[in-house]
Amino acid sequence: MLSSLYIENIAVIERASIDFDKGYTVLTGETGAGKSIIIDAINAILGERTSRDLIRTGADKAKVTALFSFINGKTKEKLTELGIPYENDELLIMRDIGQSRSTAKINGVPVNAGMLKEIGVNLISIHGQHDSYELMDEEIHRSYIDSYGRLNPLLKSYQAEYNKLRAIKRELDKLLMDENQKSRRLDLLKYQVEEIEAAQVKPGEREELIKRRDTIRNGEAIMNALNIAKGALMGDGDSEGAENLVLIAADSLESAAKSLPKLQKLSEKLSDLRYEIEDAAEEVRDLADSFDFDPSELENIETRLDTLYRLSLKYGETEEDILKFYKECIEELRSIELSDEKIDELSAEFESVKKKAVDLARELSHRRKDAGAEFALRVKEELRFLNMPNVEFAVSQERVSLNINGCDKIEFLVSANRGEELKSMSKIASGGELSRIMLSIKTVLSGGDDIDTLIFDEIDTGISGEAANKVGLKLKEAAGDRQVLCITHLAQIAAMAKNQLLIKKETEGEKTFTKVHKLSREERKTELARMIGGDGITELKLQMADEMLSVSEN
């Protein structure tokens, strides 16, 4: 359950620390006092989308911290799955909302909004005044029945088979092309395969050809450079080469070193240089002797490069891309050529998977029918308690073609008055009727989950008098084994609560603040008296408030 909530710089709330107890708690206050801000703050720690507009004017960021105690089994399982530690059955969620981004932590571990949602769905269920619009959506009706009947595991099994069935159908459709289309595709694939095979493409070939082309284009200059270098190193008929000149210098210095010993090292250095020049000279000579280029080869290279270029425009930029395309063509060619065999194989698989999907859809449909009948009875019981004894409620179930959710169209039908025919929920115009129908549905659904905290945000729209008393009793009853928080403007609903928190707006100087205060019994009398008849609190209203509290306490 939600034990405490700390809010900082959310809208008009500068700082507020709220402790929540077990049982039924109401939050009351004048319109605009900031009750909805508390719901916004709770939604933030449940992973809902936040906006920087929530941040209090003048503040850089906002913060919400929530402590949960006695967390349920599903929450523990999800925490373990996400790798988040927990101790003493407690959970601490923190969310900071900045001007550009928000961050969150669960028990000190950084998490994203998606992870918050995965955890939050098992912690708190919020039912707002706008939830009644869900009643207009037939898809929601189906999800309610599946939730009530605990059919979601079966639905997931069916959806897995249905998605498999659709994948096989798509593959079959590709193969079951008409003969003309198949023939055209075969001709194209054969042409592409033959063209690439004829070219005998090799990886890296184009780069090697370009290097060879550059060599041939510069062949004369290369040969001339080699000859010049060879003559400079080895000499020719007209001059000594560097090799011989360095040898002469080394011998001369070696002879002089007999008289001047320090010339010996220089002589040795020149001797070493002479051997290096000799090696270089031999390399240059070998290159000059072996260098061969044929200008007529250039035309063949250009022709080959042009072929590779044209192939690259069709089948891929590099030789590797062209060969990859070739491999894909071969595989598709074989697939089409063997398509009859593949079609038979896929058709058999399609029928097998279809049978599984149909069997699961039928089982799902049968169980929905049983769950729907039981659900309708339970909702009618709740409606009778909420002063709607003449309302008829039924779950309509029609068979439709297989789809992602099975083979059923499910719709809630209602007759608001005795003798009237059942009609779709969208025909119900009264806000009060919709609110009570929604409360009844949520009450029935809440018995089938493990969520410890239910929040009802102004679900009292359009009701008053005895109906409001019954709603209050129903909320008190729902809090028997869990925590129920309710935002309300009706004294009858507030009086039934075990605890009451007052949300009050105050002004200090030029700033407006919202504060949250837990009321004592005497303070509750005053607040209830205000809710009964506005700010003009009289002794009679106080007596009425006291009587309402006394009735609730018995």
C-alpha distance (Angstrom), angle and dihedral (degrees) to the residues before:
residue distance angle dihedral
M1 . . .
L2 3.80 . .
S3 3.82 105.8 .
S4 3.77 101.7 174.2
L5 3.77 141.9 -2.3
Y6 3.80 126.1 -158.0
I7 3.82 117.6 -165.0
E8 3.78 125.5 -173.3
N9 3.82 127.2 -178.1
I10 3.79 96.2 -13.2
A11 3.84 108.2 148.9
V12 3.82 107.9 -60.1
I13 3.81 93.4 -10.4
E14 3.79 108.6 97.2
R15 3.80 94.8 176.2
A16 3.76 130.7 -13.6
S17 3.78 131.1 166.3
I18 3.81 113.4 -166.9
D19 3.80 125.6 -172.6
F20 3.80 117.2 -158.2
D21 3.79 126.9 -157.4
K22 3.76 132.8 -155.4
G23 3.76 119.6 -87.5
Y24 3.78 128.6 28.1
T25 3.82 118.4 -13.4
V26 3.80 126.6 175.7
L27 3.79 128.1 -158.3
T28 3.78 113.1 -151.9
G29 3.77 138.0 171.7
E30 3.75 142.1 123.1
T31 3.79 121.1 -56.7
G32 3.80 109.6 -81.1
A33 3.80 94.1 20.3
G34 3.81 91.3 121.0
K35 3.80 106.4 -95.3
S36 3.80 92.0 134.7
I37 3.82 89.3 53.1
I38 3.79 89.4 66.4
I39 3.81 89.2 54.2
D40 3.83 89.0 49.4
A41 3.80 89.4 52.2
I42 3.81 92.4 49.6
N43 3.81 90.5 47.6
A44 3.81 88.2 53.8
I45 3.80 93.7 58.3
L46 3.82 89.1 45.7
G47 3.81 89.7 61.6
E48 3.79 100.2 -102.4
R49 3.80 119.6 149.7
T50 3.80 113.8 -81.9
S51 3.77 131.8 -159.7
R52 3.76 131.7 -151.1
D53 3.82 85.2 -125.1
L54 3.82 85.2 78.6
I55 3.80 90.4 66.0
R56 3.80 113.4 101.9
T57 3.81 113.4 -106.9
G58 3.81 109.7 -92.0
A59 3.82 95.2 19.1
D60 3.81 125.6 110.9
K61 3.78 96.0 -145.6
A62 3.77 144.3 -2.8
K63 3.78 129.9 -132.3
V64 3.80 135.8 -156.9
T65 3.80 124.3 -173.7
A66 3.80 124.9 -177.4
L67 3.79 129.4 -174.7
F68 3.80 118.9 -157.4
S69 3.80 123.3 -166.0
F70 3.80 131.6 -163.9
I71 3.80 92.4 18.1
N72 3.81 115.1 -160.7
G73 3.79 130.2 -113.5
K74 3.79 96.5 -100.3
T75 3.80 90.5 54.3
K76 3.81 90.8 50.6
E77 3.80 91.0 50.0
K78 3.80 91.6 50.9
L79 3.82 92.2 47.1
T80 3.81 90.1 52.1
E81 3.80 90.7 47.8
L82 3.82 90.9 52.1
G83 3.82 92.7 44.9
I84 3.81 95.2 -115.7
P85 3.84 116.1 144.6
Y86 3.80 123.5 -135.9
E87 3.79 135.2 -175.2
N88 3.80 134.6 -165.4
D89 3.83 91.0 7.3
E90 3.82 89.6 -72.9
L91 3.78 131.5 133.3
L92 3.81 127.4 -166.7
I93 3.80 117.6 -164.3
M94 3.81 120.9 -172.5
R95 3.79 126.3 -176.7
D96 3.79 126.9 -177.6
I97 3.82 117.4 -163.1
G98 3.79 114.2 -157.3
Q99 3.77 133.7 -177.2
S100 3.82 92.0 -99.2
R101 3.81 106.3 17.3
S102 3.77 143.6 3.3
T103 3.80 130.9 -134.0
A104 3.78 132.1 -160.5
K105 3.80 140.4 -166.5
I106 3.80 133.2 -166.5
N107 3.79 113.0 -158.7
G108 3.79 88.0 -19.3
V109 3.81 95.0 -51.9
P110 3.85 115.4 120.0
V111 3.81 111.6 -119.5
N112 3.79 137.9 172.6
A113 3.81 128.7 -122.2
G114 3.80 91.7 -97.3
M115 3.81 91.4 57.8
L116 3.80 90.0 47.4
K117 3.80 88.8 55.3
E118 3.79 92.3 49.4
I119 3.80 89.8 54.3
G120 3.81 97.2 36.4
V121 3.80 95.5 56.0
N122 3.82 88.2 69.0
L123 3.82 95.6 43.8
I124 3.81 108.3 50.6
S125 3.79 136.9 13.2
I126 3.81 114.9 -159.5
H127 3.80 120.1 -160.3
G128 3.79 112.6 -171.5
Q129 3.78 135.1 -171.6
H130 3.81 88.4 -101.4
D131 3.81 93.4 56.4
S132 3.80 88.0 90.4
Y133 3.81 87.0 76.8
E134 3.81 86.5 68.0
L135 3.78 86.8 69.4
M136 3.81 88.7 68.2
D137 3.80 92.6 58.7
E138 3.80 113.2 84.1
E139 3.79 90.9 -163.8
I140 3.80 88.2 62.0
H141 3.81 89.2 52.0
R142 3.79 89.8 59.6
S143 3.80 92.2 48.5
Y144 3.82 90.1 51.3
I145 3.82 91.6 54.8
D146 3.80 91.7 46.1
S147 3.80 90.2 49.4
Y148 3.81 93.3 47.0
G149 3.81 92.7 47.4
R150 3.82 92.1 43.4
L151 3.78 87.7 -123.8
N152 3.81 99.7 142.3
P153 3.85 94.8 100.2
L154 3.83 89.1 52.5
L155 3.82 90.0 45.7
K156 3.83 90.8 52.8
S157 3.82 90.8 50.6
Y158 3.80 89.9 51.3
Q159 3.83 92.5 46.3
A160 3.81 90.8 52.8
E161 3.82 90.3 55.6
Y162 3.81 92.3 42.2
N163 3.82 92.1 52.6
K164 3.81 89.6 47.8
L165 3.81 88.7 50.8
R166 3.81 91.8 52.6
A167 3.81 91.7 48.8
I168 3.83 91.4 52.9
K169 3.82 89.8 46.9
R170 3.80 91.4 53.7
E171 3.80 91.1 50.6
L172 3.79 91.4 47.6
D173 3.81 91.1 50.2
K174 3.81 89.3 55.8
L175 3.78 91.3 53.2
L176 3.81 96.4 41.6
M177 3.79 93.5 68.1
D178 3.79 117.4 142.5
E179 3.79 117.8 -89.9
N180 3.82 95.2 -109.9
Q181 3.79 91.2 53.0
K182 3.80 90.9 45.9
S183 3.83 90.8 49.8
R184 3.80 92.4 49.8
R185 3.78 91.6 49.0
L186 3.81 92.0 48.7
D187 3.82 91.7 51.0
L188 3.80 91.6 50.6
L189 3.80 93.8 47.2
K190 3.82 92.4 48.3
Y191 3.80 91.2 50.1
Q192 3.81 92.0 50.0
V193 3.81 92.7 47.1
E194 3.83 92.8 48.1
E195 3.81 92.7 47.4
I196 3.79 93.3 52.2
E197 3.82 92.8 42.8
A198 3.81 91.3 50.7
A199 3.79 90.4 52.6
Q200 3.84 91.9 54.2
V201 3.79 91.8 -149.1
K202 3.80 116.9 -157.0
P203 3.84 125.9 -164.1
G204 3.82 111.7 -103.3
E205 3.81 92.8 10.6
R206 3.80 96.6 124.2
E207 3.81 93.2 53.7
E208 3.82 91.6 51.4
L209 3.80 91.7 48.1
I210 3.79 92.3 51.4
K211 3.83 90.4 51.7
R212 3.82 91.0 48.9
R213 3.81 91.0 47.9
D214 3.80 91.0 52.5
T215 3.81 90.3 50.1
I216 3.79 93.5 51.7
R217 3.80 93.1 45.2
N218 3.84 89.1 55.1
G219 3.84 96.3 36.0
E220 3.80 98.2 116.7
A221 3.79 92.8 47.8
I222 3.82 90.9 48.3
M223 3.85 92.2 49.2
N224 3.80 91.4 47.8
A225 3.81 91.2 50.2
L226 3.83 91.3 50.5
N227 3.83 92.2 50.5
I228 3.80 92.6 48.2
A229 3.79 90.7 49.2
K230 3.81 92.4 47.4
G231 3.82 91.5 50.8
A232 3.81 91.9 47.4
L233 3.77 92.5 50.6
M234 3.84 101.7 36.4
G235 3.80 101.7 24.0
D236 3.79 130.7 -133.9
G237 3.78 137.9 -130.2
D238 3.80 93.7 -69.7
S239 3.83 102.6 43.6
E240 3.74 145.0 19.8
G241 3.80 118.2 -101.7
A242 3.79 125.0 -124.9
E243 3.80 90.4 -105.9
N244 3.81 93.2 59.5
L245 3.81 94.5 39.9
V246 3.81 92.6 53.5
L247 3.84 88.9 48.2
I248 3.79 90.5 53.1
A249 3.84 90.5 49.3
A250 3.81 92.4 49.1
D251 3.82 93.0 49.3
S252 3.81 91.6 47.3
L253 3.80 93.2 52.1
E254 3.80 91.9 44.9
S255 3.79 89.3 55.9
A256 3.82 92.1 47.8
A257 3.81 91.0 47.7
K258 3.81 88.9 74.5
S259 3.77 87.1 71.5
L260 3.85 97.6 29.3
P261 3.87 108.2 32.9
K262 3.79 94.8 -170.0
L263 3.82 88.6 70.6
Q264 3.79 89.4 67.1
K265 3.85 95.0 81.9
L266 3.79 91.3 49.0
S267 3.78 89.6 50.5
E268 3.80 91.0 51.5
K269 3.80 91.2 48.7
L270 3.83 90.4 53.7
S271 3.80 90.0 48.4
D272 3.79 90.6 54.3
L273 3.81 89.8 47.4
R274 3.80 89.6 51.1
Y275 3.82 91.2 57.0
E276 3.81 91.2 49.1
I277 3.82 90.6 49.8
E278 3.79 89.0 48.8
D279 3.83 90.9 53.8
A280 3.81 91.8 46.9
A281 3.78 90.8 47.9
E282 3.81 91.5 53.3
E283 3.81 90.6 49.9
V284 3.80 91.7 50.3
R285 3.83 90.5 47.6
D286 3.83 91.8 50.0
L287 3.82 91.6 48.6
A288 3.77 91.8 47.9
D289 3.82 91.3 48.9
S290 3.84 94.0 46.7
F291 3.83 99.2 38.4
D292 3.76 108.7 111.7
F293 3.78 130.2 170.6
D294 3.72 131.0 169.9
P295 3.84 115.4 -159.3
S296 3.80 89.2 -156.3
E297 3.86 88.2 64.5
L298 3.82 88.8 66.6
E299 3.80 92.3 73.7
N300 3.84 91.9 54.9
I301 3.81 91.2 49.5
E302 3.79 92.7 50.3
T303 3.80 90.5 49.4
R304 3.82 91.3 50.7
L305 3.82 92.4 47.5
D306 3.79 89.8 50.2
T307 3.82 90.1 53.0
L308 3.81 91.9 50.4
Y309 3.81 90.8 46.5
R310 3.82 92.5 53.5
L311 3.80 90.5 48.4
S312 3.81 90.5 49.9
L313 3.80 90.8 55.4
K314 3.82 89.9 56.0
Y315 3.76 106.4 32.8
G316 3.80 111.9 19.2
E317 3.78 143.1 -41.2
T318 3.81 98.4 -102.4
E319 3.79 133.7 38.7
E320 3.84 87.6 -109.3
D321 3.83 89.8 55.4
I322 3.81 91.1 49.3
L323 3.81 91.7 51.2
K324 3.80 91.0 46.8
F325 3.81 89.6 52.9
Y326 3.82 88.6 48.4
K327 3.81 90.8 53.9
E328 3.82 91.5 49.4
C329 3.82 90.5 50.6
I330 3.79 91.0 51.6
E331 3.81 91.2 50.4
E332 3.82 93.1 47.9
L333 3.80 90.7 45.6
R334 3.78 91.2 53.7
S335 3.80 90.7 44.7
I336 3.81 92.4 54.2
E337 3.80 93.0 42.7
L338 3.80 88.4 51.8
S339 3.82 93.5 38.1
D340 3.80 95.4 113.2
E341 3.77 90.2 57.3
K342 3.81 90.9 43.4
I343 3.82 91.6 47.9
D344 3.80 90.5 54.5
E345 3.80 90.2 48.8
L346 3.81 94.3 47.9
S347 3.80 92.7 43.4
A348 3.79 90.3 55.9
E349 3.80 90.5 47.7
F350 3.81 90.3 47.2
E351 3.81 92.1 54.7
S352 3.80 91.6 47.1
V353 3.81 93.7 50.5
K354 3.82 91.4 41.7
K355 3.81 90.2 55.9
K356 3.82 90.5 51.8
A357 3.81 91.6 47.4
V358 3.81 92.8 47.3
D359 3.81 92.3 47.5
L360 3.82 90.9 50.6
A361 3.82 91.6 45.4
R362 3.81 90.7 52.2
E363 3.79 92.1 48.1
L364 3.80 89.4 48.0
S365 3.81 90.2 49.1
H366 3.82 93.5 50.1
R367 3.78 92.2 48.6
R368 3.80 91.2 46.5
K369 3.79 89.1 53.6
D370 3.82 91.8 53.6
A371 3.82 92.2 42.8
G372 3.82 91.4 47.0
A373 3.80 93.4 52.5
E374 3.79 92.1 49.1
F375 3.80 91.5 43.3
A376 3.82 91.7 53.2
L377 3.83 91.9 51.5
R378 3.80 91.8 49.4
V379 3.82 92.7 48.3
K380 3.82 91.7 49.2
E381 3.81 89.7 52.2
E382 3.80 90.0 52.8
L383 3.81 91.4 47.2
R384 3.80 92.6 51.6
F385 3.79 88.7 52.7
L386 3.83 89.4 50.5
N387 3.82 92.4 57.6
M388 3.80 96.2 -94.8
P389 3.84 100.2 112.3
N390 3.79 94.9 149.3
V391 3.77 96.5 52.7
E392 3.79 116.1 111.3
F393 3.77 117.4 -154.7
A394 3.80 125.4 -173.0
V395 3.79 139.1 168.2
S396 3.81 112.2 -129.9
Q397 3.80 116.0 -154.0
E398 3.81 122.9 -172.4
R399 3.81 128.6 -179.7
V400 3.82 114.0 -117.4
S401 3.79 136.0 169.0
L402 3.78 117.7 -69.8
N403 3.78 112.2 -79.6
I404 3.78 137.2 159.7
N405 3.83 91.2 -75.3
G406 3.80 99.1 44.9
C407 3.80 130.1 -98.0
D408 3.82 101.3 -54.5
K409 3.77 136.7 99.7
I410 3.80 106.2 -158.6
E411 3.79 123.6 -167.9
F412 3.80 133.8 169.3
L413 3.79 113.4 -127.2
V414 3.80 124.7 -162.1
S415 3.77 137.8 -171.8
A416 3.80 109.3 -165.4
N417 3.81 96.2 -167.7
R418 3.77 134.1 39.1
G419 3.79 112.8 -93.5
E420 3.80 95.6 20.7
E421 3.78 119.6 118.7
L422 3.78 120.7 -109.7
K423 3.80 112.4 -93.2
S424 3.78 136.2 -177.4
M425 3.80 116.9 -81.7
S426 3.82 91.6 -110.0
K427 3.84 88.9 69.2
I428 3.81 91.5 64.0
A429 3.79 105.2 99.6
S430 3.83 103.8 174.7
G431 3.79 114.5 98.8
G432 3.79 90.7 -155.5
E433 3.81 91.9 53.7
L434 3.78 91.6 48.1
S435 3.80 91.6 49.3
R436 3.78 92.8 52.3
I437 3.80 93.4 43.8
M438 3.79 89.4 51.2
L439 3.81 91.8 47.7
S440 3.79 89.7 50.2
I441 3.79 91.8 50.1
K442 3.80 93.0 46.2
T443 3.81 90.4 47.8
V444 3.80 91.4 52.9
L445 3.81 92.2 45.2
S446 3.79 93.7 47.2
G447 3.77 90.3 63.5
G448 3.77 89.8 64.3
D449 3.79 99.4 56.1
D450 3.79 138.3 63.0
I451 3.80 97.7 -129.6
D452 3.80 109.0 136.3
T453 3.82 99.4 -161.4
L454 3.80 126.8 53.6
I455 3.80 120.2 -175.0
F456 3.81 121.4 -164.4
D457 3.80 113.0 -166.3
E458 3.83 111.2 -159.9
I459 3.79 96.0 -42.4
D460 3.82 88.5 155.9
T461 3.82 92.6 89.3
G462 3.79 111.7 144.6
I463 3.81 98.4 2.9
S464 3.79 132.4 106.8
G465 3.79 143.4 148.4
E466 3.80 118.3 25.6
A467 3.81 91.8 -4.4
A468 3.82 89.3 58.4
N469 3.83 89.6 50.6
K470 3.80 89.6 53.3
V471 3.81 92.2 48.3
G472 3.80 89.0 52.0
L473 3.80 90.8 50.0
K474 3.78 90.7 48.5
L475 3.80 91.9 51.9
K476 3.80 90.3 47.5
E477 3.80 89.4 50.2
A478 3.81 91.5 49.2
A479 3.81 88.7 55.0
G480 3.78 91.8 60.0
D481 3.80 94.2 99.0
R482 3.80 101.9 12.8
Q483 3.80 143.9 32.6
V484 3.81 117.3 -83.6
L485 3.82 122.9 -171.3
C486 3.78 119.9 -173.2
I487 3.80 133.3 -175.4
T488 3.79 108.2 -153.9
H489 3.80 144.6 159.6
L490 3.82 94.8 -158.7
A491 3.78 120.6 96.9
Q492 3.83 91.8 -153.4
I493 3.81 90.8 60.3
A494 3.81 94.6 41.1
A495 3.81 93.7 49.6
M496 3.81 91.6 60.9
A497 3.80 92.2 60.9
K498 3.76 125.7 104.3
N499 3.81 91.6 -145.0
Q500 3.79 132.9 25.7
L501 3.80 128.3 -160.4
L502 3.80 120.4 -164.9
I503 3.80 117.6 -144.9
K504 3.79 107.1 -157.6
K505 3.79 132.5 178.1
E506 3.83 117.0 -142.7
T507 3.79 133.7 -179.8
E508 3.78 123.9 -139.1
G509 3.79 114.1 -178.6
E510 3.80 107.6 -50.6
K511 3.82 95.2 -19.0
T512 3.79 132.5 86.0
F513 3.77 121.7 -145.9
T514 3.80 135.5 -174.5
K515 3.77 118.3 -144.3
V516 3.79 131.8 -170.6
H517 3.79 120.1 -144.4
K518 3.81 130.2 -179.9
L519 3.80 108.2 -132.8
S520 3.76 127.2 -133.3
R521 3.81 118.0 -139.4
E522 3.80 91.5 -95.3
E523 3.80 91.6 48.6
R524 3.79 89.1 48.8
K525 3.81 89.5 57.3
T526 3.80 90.1 56.4
E527 3.82 93.5 46.1
L528 3.81 92.5 47.1
A529 3.80 89.9 48.8
R530 3.81 88.8 53.7
M531 3.80 90.6 49.1
I532 3.83 90.5 50.0
G533 3.77 96.0 54.4
G534 3.80 114.3 -3.7
D535 3.80 127.1 -103.9
G536 3.78 94.9 -34.1
I537 3.82 94.5 94.1
T538 3.79 112.6 -171.9
E539 3.76 133.6 -178.4
L540 3.80 89.6 -107.2
K541 3.78 91.8 54.8
L542 3.81 90.2 48.4
Q543 3.80 89.8 51.8
M544 3.80 90.4 49.7
A545 3.82 90.1 49.8
D546 3.79 91.6 49.0
E547 3.81 90.9 50.5
M548 3.80 91.5 49.5
L549 3.81 90.5 52.5
S550 3.80 92.1 46.8
V551 3.82 91.4 51.9
S552 3.79 90.6 49.8
E553 3.80 92.5 48.8
N554 3.81 93.3 54.4
